Every structure is written in structure tokens, then in C-alpha cells.
Amino acid sequence: MSTTQHERLRGLLEPLVTEQGLDLEEIEVTPAGKRRVLRVVVDSDEGVELDTCAELSRSLSTVLDDQDAMGGAPYVLEVTSPGAERPLTELRHYRRARGRLMRATLNEPAGGGELVARIMSVDDEGLDLEVPGVKGRKPTDRRLAFGDIVRARVEIEFNRKAAEKAARVSAADEEQEEA
């Protein structure tokens, strides 16, 4: 998609998305046979419900057709929320991922390599993380500046309840040791 078309679509669609209390995360136009697919990715701090996507899709479709923004060729409009493994690139993405595991690639000054850690808190400067303990060791806290992150994404946890239970047991053990 050309920059001009992308900017025009963003300018046209973003006010409607914002009106619904959502953030416009991405606009993508891809060819699909004789048609094109216009994919609009939206998100919010509370997540996005299916009914909200459907309502927004109707609003966007009306404006796109009225403005002839996609030209004469047929297209399919998809309004969706970001996937579970979407990259974390904005402050709001990290904020929305609080309490979740993230996998980050770090730059050399931060030690390089990959880090898997739970996002505990987020501020304008960076993240407070809990790095899981290895082989029965206790988790450790770590501060990570945004400038130290090359790329990051949420790590899917299939057994998150077990991880939360282990964290509660670990915290209870620490309290008993202190007493």
C-alpha cells in the first residue's frame, strides 16, 4: 500500500475508531485474487469485543463507500483486534500486557540475547519485570529501559494459573521465612 493511500485511509478511519474509544493500531491492504483485503486492527485498554468490531465495521464500510476511498475495485473489510503474539512497540502495548510474560530481544548494553520475564509495572522510562527463577530458584526483579529493548512480544502461557499459583506459594514461603 502506498504511503499516500495509507495516510488517506488513516485520516479517514482514525476519527471513527477514536469515537468508539479505540486505538487504531494498523491498516493493511493486501491483494486477494481479484479483490483486496483492507484489514483494520483496533485495540483498547479493556480489549475489543466482537460486537464492537461488528459495529465499527459497519461504520467504516459506510464511510469507505461514501468517500470511494478504496477506488472501484472490490475489497473485503476486516476489523479485528491484535493477535496474541503481536509485537509490543508502543507504551500502551506494554501497559496492556501488565501481568503477562514477555519475550524480549535486548541490545548489547543491556546484556544482549533474549529475556523472558513477567511485566509487573510500566512507566514512561521502562518496565519493572519479574524474571522467573530457574530450577527452583526464586524469581528476581529487574528494571529494563525501553531503549534496551530491540523487539518484544507477549509470550503465550498455556498454564498461566499454575504460574500464578507458584508465585503465590513463593510469596507465602517468603513471608514465613521473614516471620
C-alpha positions as CSV (number, residue, x, y, z in Angstrom):
1,M,0.0,0.0,0.0
2,S,1.4,3.4,-0.9
3,T,2.2,5.9,1.8
4,T,-0.4,8.3,0.3
5,Q,-3.2,5.7,0.4
6,H,-2.2,4.6,3.9
7,E,-2.2,8.2,5.1
8,R,-5.6,8.9,3.4
9,L,-7.1,5.8,4.9
10,R,-5.7,6.5,8.4
11,G,-7.0,10.1,8.2
12,L,-10.5,8.9,7.2
13,L,-10.8,5.9,9.6
14,E,-9.0,7.1,12.7
15,P,-11.6,9.6,13.9
16,L,-14.3,6.9,13.6
17,V,-12.2,4.4,15.6
18,T,-11.3,7.0,18.2
19,E,-15.0,7.9,18.5
20,Q,-15.6,4.3,19.6
21,G,-12.9,4.7,22.4
22,L,-10.4,2.5,20.5
23,D,-6.9,2.9,19.2
24,L,-6.2,2.4,15.5
25,E,-3.2,0.1,15.6
26,E,-2.7,-0.9,12.0
27,I,-4.1,-0.5,8.5
28,E,-3.1,-3.1,5.9
29,V,-4.3,-3.6,2.3
30,T,-3.3,-6.8,0.6
31,P,-4.3,-8.4,-2.7
32,A,-6.5,-11.4,-2.6
33,G,-7.2,-12.6,-6.1
34,K,-9.3,-10.0,-7.9
35,R,-10.2,-8.3,-4.6
36,R,-8.2,-6.6,-1.9
37,V,-8.5,-7.1,1.8
38,L,-8.5,-4.0,4.0
39,R,-7.5,-5.1,7.5
40,V,-8.1,-2.6,10.2
41,V,-6.6,-3.5,13.6
42,V,-8.0,-1.8,16.7
43,D,-7.4,-2.2,20.4
44,S,-8.2,-0.6,23.8
45,D,-7.1,-0.9,27.4
46,E,-10.2,-3.0,28.0
47,G,-9.7,-5.2,24.9
48,V,-12.1,-5.3,22.0
49,E,-15.4,-7.2,21.9
50,L,-16.8,-8.9,18.8
51,D,-19.9,-6.7,18.9
52,T,-17.7,-3.6,18.9
53,C,-15.8,-4.9,15.9
54,A,-19.0,-5.5,14.0
55,E,-20.4,-2.1,14.8
56,L,-17.2,-0.4,13.8
57,S,-17.0,-2.4,10.6
58,R,-20.5,-1.1,9.6
59,S,-19.4,2.5,10.3
60,L,-16.1,2.2,8.4
61,S,-17.7,0.4,5.5
62,T,-20.2,3.3,5.1
63,V,-17.5,5.9,5.1
64,L,-15.2,4.0,2.8
65,D,-18.0,3.5,0.3
66,D,-19.3,7.1,0.5
67,Q,-15.7,8.5,0.1
68,D,-14.8,5.9,-2.6
69,A,-11.5,5.5,-0.6
70,M,-10.8,2.1,-2.0
71,G,-11.4,3.0,-5.6
72,G,-13.6,1.0,-8.0
73,A,-12.0,-2.4,-7.3
74,P,-13.9,-4.7,-4.9
75,Y,-12.5,-5.2,-1.4
76,V,-13.2,-7.0,1.8
77,L,-13.1,-5.1,5.0
78,E,-11.8,-6.9,8.1
79,V,-12.0,-5.2,11.5
80,T,-10.0,-7.1,14.2
81,S,-8.1,-6.9,17.4
82,P,-4.4,-7.6,17.6
83,G,-3.3,-11.2,17.8
84,A,-1.9,-12.7,21.0
85,E,1.7,-12.7,19.7
86,R,1.6,-9.1,18.3
87,P,4.8,-7.2,18.8
88,L,5.0,-4.7,21.7
89,T,6.1,-1.4,20.1
90,E,4.2,1.4,22.0
91,L,4.0,2.3,25.6
92,R,0.3,1.4,25.6
93,H,1.1,-2.1,24.4
94,Y,3.3,-2.7,27.4
95,R,0.7,-1.2,29.7
96,R,-1.9,-3.6,28.3
97,A,0.4,-6.5,28.8
98,R,1.0,-5.9,32.6
99,G,0.9,-9.3,34.4
100,R,1.8,-11.2,31.3
101,L,5.1,-12.9,30.2
102,M,7.0,-11.2,27.5
103,R,9.9,-12.3,25.4
104,A,12.4,-9.5,24.6
105,T,15.5,-9.3,22.5
106,L,17.9,-6.9,24.2
107,N,20.6,-4.7,22.8
108,E,24.2,-5.2,23.8
109,P,24.4,-2.6,26.5
110,A,21.6,-4.4,28.3
111,G,23.4,-7.8,28.0
112,G,22.2,-8.8,24.6
113,G,20.3,-12.0,24.0
114,E,16.7,-12.9,24.9
115,L,14.9,-12.3,28.2
116,V,11.6,-13.9,29.2
117,A,10.0,-12.1,32.2
118,R,6.7,-11.0,33.6
119,I,5.7,-7.3,33.2
120,M,4.9,-6.1,36.7
121,S,4.6,-2.3,36.0
122,V,5.2,0.2,33.3
123,D,6.1,3.9,33.3
124,D,7.4,6.3,30.7
125,E,11.0,5.2,31.1
126,G,10.7,1.4,31.1
127,L,9.5,-1.7,32.7
128,D,9.7,-3.4,36.1
129,L,10.0,-7.1,35.5
130,E,9.9,-10.4,37.4
131,V,12.4,-12.8,35.9
132,P,11.2,-16.4,36.7
133,G,13.6,-18.5,38.8
134,V,15.3,-21.4,37.1
135,K,15.5,-24.9,38.7
136,G,13.6,-24.0,41.9
137,R,15.2,-20.6,42.4
138,K,13.1,-17.6,43.4
139,P,12.1,-15.1,40.8
140,T,14.2,-11.9,40.6
141,D,13.2,-8.3,39.9
142,R,14.7,-6.4,37.1
143,R,14.3,-2.9,35.7
144,L,14.5,-2.6,31.9
145,A,14.6,0.7,30.0
146,F,12.7,0.9,26.7
147,G,15.9,1.8,25.0
148,D,17.4,-1.6,25.9
149,I,14.7,-3.5,24.0
150,V,15.3,-4.3,20.4
151,R,11.9,-6.1,20.0
152,A,9.4,-7.7,22.3
153,R,6.2,-9.6,22.2
154,V,3.8,-11.3,24.7
155,E,4.6,-14.9,25.4
156,I,1.6,-17.1,25.3
157,E,1.1,-19.1,28.6
158,F,-0.9,-22.2,28.3
159,N,-0.7,-22.9,32.0
160,R,-0.9,-19.4,33.5
161,K,-2.9,-20.5,36.5
162,A,-0.1,-22.8,37.6
163,A,2.4,-20.0,37.2
164,E,0.2,-17.7,39.3
165,K,-0.2,-20.4,42.0
166,A,3.5,-21.0,42.1
167,A,4.0,-17.2,42.5
168,R,1.5,-17.1,45.4
169,V,3.2,-20.1,47.1
170,S,6.6,-18.5,46.7
171,A,5.3,-15.3,48.2
172,A,3.8,-17.2,51.2
173,D,7.1,-19.0,51.7
174,E,9.0,-15.7,51.8
175,E,6.5,-14.4,54.4
176,Q,7.1,-17.5,56.6
177,E,10.9,-17.1,56.3
178,E,10.7,-13.5,57.4
179,A,8.5,-14.3,60.4
